[in-house]
Amino acid sequence: MKGVKEGVAVVTGAGSGIGRQSALRFAEEGASVVVADIFEDGGNETVEMIQEKEGKATFIRTDVTEQEDVDQMVQEAIDQYGRLDFAHNNAGVEGDSVLLAEHSEENWDQVIGVNLKGVWRCMKREIPEMLKQGKGSIVNTASISGLTGSGGSPYVASKHGVIGLTRKATLDYADENIRINAVCPGVIDTPMVQRAGEADPEMMEQITAGVPAGRLGTPEEIAQAVVWLCSDDSSFVMGHPLTIDGGLTVQ
Ligand SMILES: NC(=O)c1ccc[n+]([C@@H]2O[C@H](COP(=O)([O-])OP(=O)(O)OC[C@H]3O[C@@H](n4cnc5c(N)ncnc54)[C@H](O)[C@@H]3O)[C@@H](O)[C@H]2O)c1
């Protein structure tokens, strides 16, 4: 993909699922990758997977709810590879699956803190580096829960928030050559969804049957879109929440 080779990317939540595949895809295209996650074993494994294919990657333990960690994550890109071109702000948690009035304040704060404030926190630190270079491209992971009411209430609110934040950031920096987009995955076969499937196999069967494509999505299908949105191949795409859901939300 145009403009990705020899660039530098940071990916949060890159120790598992969608983030791992996005880190692998960036590396396959020739970018150097900072793999960031709170989950150290998973992050180190992603780096090994990239290095096995002769790619360039380094892991840094990062909790996106801690500004100091996020500062160090961006600094790692500068220290190791000299710049920051791309960011996939993807770390997320699903939270409890209960009715609105049954959510604890703790669960609300955790889900909003990681999924929404975490994305803001990352962009707050990534954008100044991109401004220094005069160019950059960011993709935030939202969800079809950012477009519909499907999911726990803090999750739905956080993902609607990510889409709003993506639009506002776009308007703030569009004339500075920084593009910011979002992906809205449907139901994707990752550990997050596998956990839900183990808890309620019948519900998961119903969800899968309800996808017009007749199957769950793969994390590779999301990663492909993320790297394309970061590449120069999508140079006029700005502030867009790209739905990748096998037709789930067009019904
Ligand atoms: N799988 C799906 O069906 C689906 C659908 C729509 C959106 N999403 C979103 O995609 C993103 C990735 O989800 P996934 O399905 O790959 O899940 P996953 O659980 O496989 O991966 C999420 C990763 O985020 C990391 N993480 C959690 N809290 C963190 C924190 N505070 N700081 C840094 N890292 C943290 C986890 O350690 C994990 O490695 C999430 O934002 C999720 O909401 C997933």
The ligand as a Tripos MOL2 file, in Angstrom:
@<TRIPOS>MOLECULE
LIG
   44    48     1     0     0
SMALL
NO_CHARGES

@<TRIPOS>ATOM
      1 N1        -14.0250   -8.4490   18.2640 N.am      1 LIG1
      2 C1        -15.0760   -7.7470   17.8900 C.2       1 LIG1
      3 O1        -16.0950   -8.3080   17.4620 O.2       1 LIG1
      4 C2        -15.0330   -6.2490   17.9100 C.ar      1 LIG1
      5 C3        -16.0870   -5.5770   17.2890 C.ar      1 LIG1
      6 C4        -16.0750   -4.1780   17.2740 C.ar      1 LIG1
      7 C5        -15.0470   -3.4930   17.8870 C.ar      1 LIG1
      8 N2        -14.0540   -4.1850   18.5100 N.ar      1 LIG1
      9 C6        -13.0030   -3.3890   19.1380 C.3       1 LIG1
     10 O2        -11.7550   -3.7910   18.6150 O.3       1 LIG1
     11 C7        -10.7370   -3.5050   19.5730 C.3       1 LIG1
     12 C8         -9.8840   -4.7420   19.7520 C.3       1 LIG1
     13 O3        -10.7010   -5.7660   20.2660 O.3       1 LIG1
     14 P1        -10.4130   -7.3320   20.0430 P.3       1 LIG1
     15 O4        -11.6580   -7.9360   19.5940 O.co2     1 LIG1
     16 O5         -9.1660   -7.4900   19.2750 O.co2     1 LIG1
     17 O6        -10.2370   -7.7490   21.5750 O.3       1 LIG1
     18 P2         -9.0580   -8.4760   22.3650 P.3       1 LIG1
     19 O7         -9.5810   -8.6360   23.7530 O.co2     1 LIG1
     20 O8         -8.6040   -9.6670   21.6200 O.co2     1 LIG1
     21 O9         -7.8820   -7.3980   22.3410 O.3       1 LIG1
     22 C9         -7.9430   -6.2090   23.0710 C.3       1 LIG1
     23 C10        -6.5440   -5.8520   23.5420 C.3       1 LIG1
     24 O10        -6.6080   -4.5960   24.2310 O.3       1 LIG1
     25 C11        -5.7550   -4.6880   25.3610 C.3       1 LIG1
     26 N3         -6.1250   -3.7210   26.4000 N.ar      1 LIG1
     27 C12        -7.2170   -3.7440   27.2120 C.ar      1 LIG1
     28 N4         -7.1550   -2.7080   28.0790 N.ar      1 LIG1
     29 C13        -6.0250   -2.0300   27.7950 C.ar      1 LIG1
     30 C14        -5.4070   -0.8630   28.3360 C.ar      1 LIG1
     31 N5         -5.9550   -0.2100   29.3820 N.pl3     1 LIG1
     32 N6         -4.2530   -0.4260   27.7920 N.ar      1 LIG1
     33 C15        -3.6780   -1.0920   26.7650 C.ar      1 LIG1
     34 N7         -4.1890   -2.2090   26.2250 N.ar      1 LIG1
     35 C16        -5.3520   -2.6620   26.7380 C.ar      1 LIG1
     36 C17        -5.9430   -6.1270   25.8560 C.3       1 LIG1
     37 O11        -4.8630   -6.5140   26.7100 O.3       1 LIG1
     38 C18        -5.9930   -6.8940   24.5450 C.3       1 LIG1
     39 O12        -4.7190   -7.3320   24.1570 O.3       1 LIG1
     40 C19       -11.4620   -3.0320   20.8200 C.3       1 LIG1
     41 O13       -11.4420   -1.6300   20.8680 O.3       1 LIG1
     42 C20       -12.8820   -3.5470   20.6250 C.3       1 LIG1
     43 O14       -13.8080   -2.7750   21.3190 O.3       1 LIG1
     44 C21       -14.0180   -5.5350   18.5320 C.ar      1 LIG1
@<TRIPOS>BOND
     1     1     2 1
     2     2     3 2
     3     2     4 1
     4     4     5 ar
     5     4    44 ar
     6     5     6 ar
     7     6     7 ar
     8     7     8 ar
     9     8     9 1
    10     8    44 ar
    11     9    10 1
    12     9    42 1
    13    10    11 1
    14    11    12 1
    15    11    40 1
    16    12    13 1
    17    13    14 1
    18    14    15 2
    19    14    16 1
    20    14    17 1
    21    17    18 1
    22    18    19 2
    23    18    20 1
    24    18    21 1
    25    21    22 1
    26    22    23 1
    27    23    24 1
    28    23    38 1
    29    24    25 1
    30    25    26 1
    31    25    36 1
    32    26    27 ar
    33    26    35 ar
    34    27    28 ar
    35    28    29 ar
    36    29    30 ar
    37    29    35 ar
    38    30    31 1
    39    30    32 ar
    40    32    33 ar
    41    33    34 ar
    42    34    35 ar
    43    36    37 1
    44    36    38 1
    45    38    39 1
    46    40    41 1
    47    40    42 1
    48    42    43 1
@<TRIPOS>SUBSTRUCTURE
     1 LIG1         1 GROUP 0 **** ****
